[in-house]
Amino acid sequence: MIIDLHRHTWSFYQRYPQASEIASKNPGKLDPVHAQSDPLPLVPDWKEAALDHINELDESGVDATVIFVADYGLRLGEPTFTIEGENRLSAEMGRAYPNRLIPFFGIDPRRNNAVDAFERAVTDWNMKGLKIHTTVGFFPHDRVVYPFYEICVARNLPVTFHSGPMPSPLVSRYAQPLHFDEVAADFPELTIIMGHAGRAAWPEALNIAQMKPNIYLELSTWQAHFDYPEDAIKAIYRMCQTIGVERVLWGSDNPGWRHAMPLKKWVSTIQDLPVTGKKFGCDFTTSDTEAILGKNAARILGLK
Ligand SMILES: [Zn+2]
């Protein structure tokens, strides 16, 4: 079973057209393709978006994917559609494709009535986890987030965080791997998924995860790390050796990251590790790659 643990209902620039302008000024290779994508219509077409996800999964041999929205509204200005509405549409997608599109609830915990909205999402909308993006201006260990963790623990739901840097006007220090440590200490039963494994700050992410067995490292956006295959392969191997392959997870961060590598190739890049790893002294087995690509995710999500 192959499960993408990190996917957005819509791409960032579709939701926040105001961010495109900032991205277009960035001289690096931030995301030029999606910076030009059309903004979402006033009421987004969730059926079309759901089908787009399903087609990509089918094409790539991926069985299921988590989907969510990241809530940047309090920092970037409100998205084209309301955040409550977007979450509701994620839930609708999950209802239309059960066990294939698995919706997490994405919210800025500082919003009014956010805890109640999360409670409703898991109770009435059947949402399966929480997505938190702290680079809008709060730390994972800020007490405003704690009631959300309590709900996750009580219902055995995982929480996915962005970890590592983000472009302006988002603020990277809020997602520095170190800042997940206190959450892990205060909620030892909470399943903490560090999305992107800290990106280039992965050694710090690994360092924290080594001490906190409830932290998982998730490899979405690592498609780009494979521009330097030796570094990427050795890093993933080091993660597996240090915290165990059971805590290394796979995801894409599509549709926003489609330009980096087709999903099908991202699957085969992991499947090929037992062969490609050999060149660099990394001894992956097929059972390791199966664990990374889906077995671990299935366990976390309670899928059979
Ligand atoms: Zn993401």
Boltz pocket constraint, residues with backbone or C-beta under 6 A from the ligand:
constraints:
  - pocket:
      binder: B
      contacts: [[A, 6], [A, 8], [A, 162], [A, 195], [A, 253]]
      max_distance: 6.0
